[in-house]
Amino acid sequence: MSVLVLAEHDNNTLKDATLAAVTAAGKLGGDVHVLVAGQGVSGAAQAAAAVAGVAKVLVADDAAYANQLAENLAPLLVELMAGYDALVAPATSNGKNVAPRVAALLDVAQVSDIIAVDSADTFQRPIYAGNAIATVQSTDAKKVITVRTTAFAKAAATGGSAAVENVAAKGDAGLSSFVGAELSKSDRPELTSAKVIVSGGRALGSADAFKTIIEPLADKLGAAVGASRAAVDAGYMPNDYQVGQTGKIVAPELYIAAGISGAIQHLAGMKDSKVIVAINKDEEAPIFQVADFGLVGDLFQIVPEMTSKL
């Protein structure tokens, strides 16, 4: 069985999501190849070639792929899939944008957000916000799979020596165009790859409270800052800080939840964290059911005290 992994990258470096996807692809058996599509991607291609377990890196370097538009990537992937049994993509915003288009063009059913590989055609994936695990089997000749990256260990970024091969670009499909991007910049770690995350909920009451209560603790811990959907909907934090079923799925070594009640949608995004610390004045809050450590009390007193002790 041969497997093609769609690389997540910024043209210069690989994202951690790609390393997890390589691990998942390796469990399918057979050779693992990685496609690096973009513009000026030599750095990302060399990084992919060094990943342990990768046999070959395919490089599609063209202006049409500069911004990873799904409408341009999908035809390229469909053409390449003539030589592969499965396509594996990280279940990121980009992967979830591209993979369904490839599945539709191949006329196969996509297997989404898998957390385990039982065999080359059988997988496990969470349903009902993670409260149940479904075992699904695909009988399609070609498999299109997205991977929940927090469920798989990251492949070693060094130690590999894959061959690098250029592939012909398909050009601009003319179906969409890149207008612009508004990217938030922060000195803190990226939310999905951070080892420590400090999240706040609606109980904080304002964006200023995030700045004065949550962010100082995050800075002391070298942590990323997250938020519940309620806090994001209230305008306290931007959308890209949201953790949960409709936000980002995270699994850090330490997750601190301050003023988060623990709605099922939020728990679906962080319950795989190694250690969970919950701070809430409601001792009946559902968050305490998954927490390793719980502090019942006023976050406006507890969090600053924690920060001062560090």
C-alpha positions as CSV (number, residue, x, y, z in Angstrom):
1,M,0.0,0.0,0.0
2,S,1.3,3.4,-0.9
3,V,0.2,6.5,1.0
4,L,0.4,10.2,0.1
5,V,0.5,12.8,2.9
6,L,-0.5,16.4,2.2
7,A,2.1,18.5,4.0
8,E,1.0,21.5,6.1
9,H,3.7,24.2,5.9
10,D,4.5,27.9,5.6
11,N,6.7,27.3,2.5
12,N,9.8,27.4,4.7
13,T,9.1,25.0,7.5
14,L,6.8,22.1,8.2
15,K,4.0,22.4,10.7
16,D,3.8,19.8,13.5
17,A,0.5,18.6,12.0
18,T,2.4,17.1,9.1
19,L,4.6,15.0,11.5
20,A,1.5,13.6,13.2
21,A,-0.1,12.8,9.7
22,V,3.1,11.0,8.7
23,T,2.8,8.8,11.8
24,A,-0.8,8.0,11.0
25,A,0.1,7.2,7.4
26,G,2.9,4.9,8.5
27,K,0.3,2.8,10.4
28,L,-1.5,2.1,7.1
29,G,1.5,0.1,5.9
30,G,3.6,0.6,2.8
31,D,5.6,3.5,1.6
32,V,4.8,7.0,2.8
33,H,5.3,9.9,0.4
34,V,4.8,13.6,1.2
35,L,3.5,16.3,-1.1
36,V,4.8,19.8,-0.5
37,A,2.8,22.2,-2.7
38,G,3.4,25.9,-2.6
39,Q,5.6,28.6,-4.0
40,G,9.3,28.8,-3.0
41,V,9.0,25.7,-0.9
42,S,12.6,24.4,-1.0
43,G,12.9,24.9,2.7
44,A,9.7,22.9,3.5
45,A,10.7,20.2,1.0
46,Q,14.1,19.7,2.6
47,A,12.4,19.5,6.1
48,A,10.0,16.9,4.8
49,A,12.8,14.9,3.3
50,A,14.4,14.7,6.8
51,V,11.3,13.3,8.5
52,A,11.8,9.8,9.7
53,G,9.6,7.3,7.9
54,V,9.2,9.4,4.7
55,A,10.3,7.5,1.5
56,K,9.9,10.3,-1.0
57,V,8.9,14.0,-1.2
58,L,7.0,15.3,-4.1
59,V,7.4,19.0,-4.7
60,A,4.9,21.1,-6.7
61,D,6.4,24.6,-6.7
62,D,4.1,27.0,-8.6
63,A,2.4,30.4,-8.0
64,A,-1.0,28.6,-8.2
65,Y,-0.2,26.9,-4.9
66,A,1.3,29.9,-3.1
67,N,-1.7,30.3,-0.8
68,Q,-2.8,26.7,-0.7
69,L,-6.1,27.3,-2.4
70,A,-8.1,24.1,-2.3
71,E,-9.5,24.7,-5.8
72,N,-6.0,24.5,-7.2
73,L,-4.6,21.8,-5.0
74,A,-7.5,19.3,-5.5
75,P,-6.9,18.6,-9.2
76,L,-3.2,18.1,-8.5
77,L,-3.9,15.6,-5.8
78,V,-6.5,13.8,-7.9
79,E,-3.9,13.3,-10.6
80,L,-1.3,12.1,-8.2
81,M,-3.7,9.7,-6.5
82,A,-3.5,7.5,-9.6
83,G,-0.3,6.1,-8.1
84,Y,-1.5,5.9,-4.4
85,D,-3.9,3.9,-2.4
86,A,-4.6,6.5,0.2
87,L,-4.4,10.3,0.8
88,V,-3.8,11.4,4.4
89,A,-4.2,15.0,5.4
90,P,-4.1,16.7,8.9
91,A,-7.6,17.6,10.1
92,T,-6.6,21.3,10.2
93,S,-8.5,24.1,8.5
94,N,-6.4,23.6,5.4
95,G,-6.7,19.8,5.4
96,K,-10.5,19.9,6.0
97,N,-10.8,22.3,3.1
98,V,-8.8,20.3,0.6
99,A,-9.5,16.6,1.4
100,P,-13.3,16.7,0.8
101,R,-12.8,18.1,-2.7
102,V,-10.4,15.4,-3.5
103,A,-12.8,12.7,-2.2
104,A,-15.6,14.2,-4.2
105,L,-13.5,14.2,-7.4
106,L,-12.4,10.6,-6.8
107,D,-16.1,9.7,-6.0
108,V,-15.1,8.1,-2.7
109,A,-16.3,8.5,0.9
110,Q,-13.9,10.5,3.1
111,V,-12.9,9.1,6.5
112,S,-12.7,12.2,8.7
113,D,-10.8,13.1,11.9
114,I,-9.5,9.6,12.7
115,I,-7.8,9.0,16.1
116,A,-6.6,5.4,15.5
117,V,-5.8,3.0,12.6
118,D,-7.0,-0.5,13.1
119,S,-6.0,-1.7,9.7
120,A,-5.5,-0.4,6.2
121,D,-9.2,0.0,5.7
122,T,-10.6,0.3,9.3
123,F,-10.3,3.4,11.5
124,Q,-11.6,4.9,14.7
125,R,-13.0,8.4,14.9
126,P,-14.9,10.3,17.7
127,I,-18.6,11.1,17.3
128,Y,-21.1,12.9,19.5
129,A,-18.4,15.4,20.6
130,G,-16.1,12.6,21.6
131,N,-18.5,10.8,23.9
132,A,-18.4,7.8,21.6
133,I,-15.8,6.3,19.3
134,A,-17.0,4.9,16.0
135,T,-15.1,2.2,14.2
136,V,-15.5,2.7,10.4
137,Q,-14.4,0.6,7.5
138,S,-13.9,1.9,4.0
139,T,-14.3,-0.4,1.0
140,D,-13.3,2.3,-1.5
141,A,-10.3,1.5,-3.7
142,K,-8.9,4.9,-2.8
143,K,-8.9,6.2,0.8
144,V,-9.1,9.9,1.6
145,I,-8.4,10.4,5.3
146,T,-8.1,13.3,7.7
147,V,-6.2,12.8,10.9
148,R,-6.8,14.4,14.3
149,T,-3.2,15.4,14.9
150,T,-3.4,15.3,18.7
151,A,-4.2,11.6,18.6
152,F,-0.9,10.6,17.0
153,A,2.7,11.0,18.1
154,K,4.8,13.3,16.0
155,A,7.2,11.6,13.7
156,A,10.9,12.5,14.3
157,A,11.7,15.6,12.3
158,T,15.2,14.4,11.7
159,G,16.8,11.1,10.7
160,G,15.2,10.6,7.4
161,S,16.8,10.9,3.9
162,A,13.9,10.8,1.5
163,A,14.4,11.4,-2.2
164,V,13.0,14.7,-3.5
165,E,11.1,14.7,-6.8
166,N,9.5,17.6,-8.7
167,V,6.0,17.1,-10.1
168,A,4.3,19.2,-12.8
169,A,1.9,21.8,-11.6
170,K,-1.7,21.9,-12.8
171,G,-1.8,25.6,-12.8
172,D,-4.6,28.0,-11.7
173,A,-8.0,26.4,-12.0
174,G,-9.6,29.9,-12.1
175,L,-12.3,29.0,-9.6
176,S,-11.1,31.2,-6.7
177,S,-8.5,33.8,-6.0
178,F,-6.6,34.9,-2.9
179,V,-7.7,38.3,-1.7
180,G,-5.8,38.7,1.6
181,A,-5.2,37.4,5.0
182,E,-5.4,39.0,8.5
183,L,-3.0,37.0,10.6
184,S,-2.7,37.5,14.3
185,K,0.9,37.7,15.5
186,S,2.0,36.7,19.0
187,D,5.2,35.9,20.8
188,R,3.4,33.0,22.5
189,P,3.4,29.5,21.2
190,E,0.9,28.4,18.6
191,L,-2.3,27.1,20.3
192,T,-2.3,23.7,18.6
193,S,1.3,22.9,19.3
194,A,1.8,24.5,22.7
195,K,2.9,22.4,25.7
196,V,1.0,24.6,28.1
197,I,-2.3,26.4,27.5
198,V,-4.1,28.8,29.8
199,S,-7.8,29.2,28.8
200,G,-10.4,31.6,30.0
201,G,-14.2,31.4,29.9
202,R,-17.2,33.7,29.9
203,A,-16.8,34.2,33.7
204,L,-13.9,36.6,33.0
205,G,-16.4,39.1,31.8
206,S,-14.3,41.2,29.5
207,A,-11.4,41.3,27.1
208,D,-9.5,43.4,29.7
209,A,-9.8,40.6,32.2
210,F,-8.1,38.3,29.7
211,K,-5.2,40.8,29.5
212,T,-4.9,41.4,33.2
213,I,-5.7,37.9,34.6
214,I,-5.1,35.2,32.0
215,E,-2.2,36.6,29.9
216,P,0.2,37.3,32.9
217,L,-0.1,33.7,34.0
218,A,0.4,32.5,30.4
219,D,3.5,34.7,30.1
220,K,5.0,33.2,33.3
221,L,4.4,29.7,32.1
222,G,5.5,30.3,28.5
223,A,2.0,29.2,27.5
224,A,-0.5,29.8,24.7
225,V,-3.8,31.5,25.5
226,G,-7.1,29.9,24.7
227,A,-10.7,30.7,25.2
228,S,-14.1,29.0,25.4
229,R,-16.6,29.5,22.7
230,A,-18.7,31.6,25.1
231,A,-15.8,34.0,25.6
232,V,-15.1,34.2,21.9
233,D,-18.8,34.8,21.1
234,A,-18.9,37.5,23.7
235,G,-16.0,39.3,21.9
236,Y,-13.4,38.8,24.7
237,M,-11.0,37.0,22.4
238,P,-10.6,36.5,18.6
239,N,-11.9,33.3,16.9
240,D,-8.5,31.7,16.5
241,Y,-8.2,31.4,20.3
242,Q,-11.2,29.2,20.6
243,V,-10.7,25.7,22.0
244,G,-13.4,23.1,21.4
245,Q,-15.4,21.1,19.0
246,T,-16.0,24.1,16.7
247,G,-12.6,25.6,17.5
248,K,-9.1,24.0,17.8
249,I,-8.4,20.6,19.2
250,V,-5.5,20.7,21.6
251,A,-3.7,18.2,23.8
252,P,-1.0,20.0,25.7
253,E,1.0,18.6,28.7
254,L,-0.8,21.1,30.9
255,Y,-4.2,22.8,30.3
256,I,-5.4,25.4,32.8
257,A,-9.1,26.2,32.5
258,A,-10.2,29.4,34.4
259,G,-13.8,30.3,34.6
260,I,-14.8,27.6,32.1
261,S,-17.9,25.5,33.1
262,G,-16.9,22.6,30.8
263,A,-19.7,22.3,28.2
264,I,-19.4,19.1,26.2
265,Q,-18.3,21.1,23.1
266,H,-15.3,22.6,25.0
267,L,-14.3,19.3,26.6
268,A,-14.2,17.7,23.1
269,G,-11.4,20.0,22.2
270,M,-9.1,19.6,25.3
271,K,-9.9,16.5,27.3
272,D,-6.9,14.6,25.8
273,S,-4.6,17.1,27.6
274,K,-2.1,15.3,29.9
275,V,-2.9,17.3,33.0
276,I,-6.0,19.4,33.3
277,V,-6.3,22.1,36.1
278,A,-9.8,23.6,36.5
279,I,-10.6,26.9,38.4
280,N,-14.3,27.6,38.9
281,K,-16.4,28.9,41.8
282,D,-19.1,26.4,40.9
283,E,-18.1,23.1,42.5
284,E,-20.7,21.3,40.3
285,A,-19.2,22.6,37.1
286,P,-18.8,19.7,34.5
287,I,-15.1,20.7,34.0
288,F,-14.2,19.1,37.3
289,Q,-15.3,15.7,36.0
290,V,-12.3,15.6,33.6
291,A,-9.9,17.7,35.7
292,D,-6.9,16.2,37.3
293,F,-6.7,19.1,39.8
294,G,-9.6,21.3,40.7
295,L,-9.7,24.6,42.6
296,V,-13.1,25.8,43.7
297,G,-13.0,29.6,44.2
298,D,-12.9,33.0,42.6
299,L,-10.6,33.0,39.6
300,F,-10.0,36.8,40.1
301,Q,-8.2,35.9,43.3
302,I,-6.8,32.4,42.5
303,V,-5.2,33.2,39.1
304,P,-3.3,36.3,40.2
305,E,-2.1,34.4,43.3
306,M,-0.8,31.6,41.1
307,T,0.9,34.1,38.9
308,S,2.6,35.8,41.9
309,K,3.9,32.5,43.1
310,L,5.7,31.6,39.9
